[in-house]
Amino acid sequence: MKRLLPAAVLLVIIGSAFLIQDFRRSYPDIPEAIDRYKKTDGFQMKTLIGGHTFGEEAVYFYVNRKDEIVGVELGKGVFGWMVRGLSTGSGMSLKEVGERHSFTGGINTNNRIIFGLATLDESDRIIINGEDAALIPLGAHLEEEEAKGKYAWAIVFDKRQQSYKKEIIDKDNRKIVESP
């Protein structure tokens, strides 16, 4: 029994350290978590766009000072929402998303969270590996002319995806665009 006591004390100390860290990084709502993260880690957010919640996870987007769209991955812990990471990449600029029914980006984080940008008609859908992606209309959140008709899209899968297939489906359920 005496040998177990030091191990138990050590486990309590380590567990407490993790709980304190989670408590300090957690906030009751997503915009506050992003705002606090912005202040502590100094990322260059110009405009928060919004996003979508997938149960205990969320993907939100903002425009940085270089006019790139950045994806913010969040998770809900015991004490509230916390930022898990930021992602941007090629094709995540409003100027790079081209004509109608084009889409770029497709950032894949940990092979579970996939997101990007697209130029769509209002009634179009994006399907990733057979599942509907959430669409966030950039024109509703940004004043720039190039934001009209453009959408940030995101999906969170329960399991890691080995690869992913992106499709744009029109209002008549026809595939307009398909990527391998």
Steps between C-alpha positions, in 0.01 A plus 500: 500500500788737579633453146169602345473827692785683314361383164150617594631840613695535174189415296294758691765769440525423127122481463457831682755666272306387190168614648641842590641539148164403344317738733725792401456432125121441511221753450120473511447581131692468176545871409646567845738203470623631163528857629703393807721275288560792265620714789731239650649346186503816288349371179400768254120485484335779304139370490331201665273335243323232698485126463323181589483277807521123463404371846805545724712644216472813289664659198486879477661734249657844504676729254860584589691816412617342170133445402532123531226290652628313806323201654486481878446157652333496841406232748265502794658381820384467857521877558385631161635571150870520418698559183686188387669637191504729198533398136537682173651401173504546128165597359374651823493858370185671372692605191605141421151348497400528139186485295168345585515136618872505572650408830846507646665439832373177641731521794504166678599510865575169671304334216175569692428871455483612138421854385552747221342771283260479207312721256143369486143579413276543802337159455820297443636247749849366564533130571817356654527120502123475470423744785362855472748768603386803698499817287573845642408785259790746500289773340279508810803577720736701280447824311758430227349459154702182438327332799164485322410150386792353694470253783728351760417132540587252772432147615618296798515121477496265800786295356815593310448504123768337285399724210209719412284564197341845454185557296279799425135404456244741350138552607389219263744254669735495200875480552650817360857455617679196634857472619689173536 
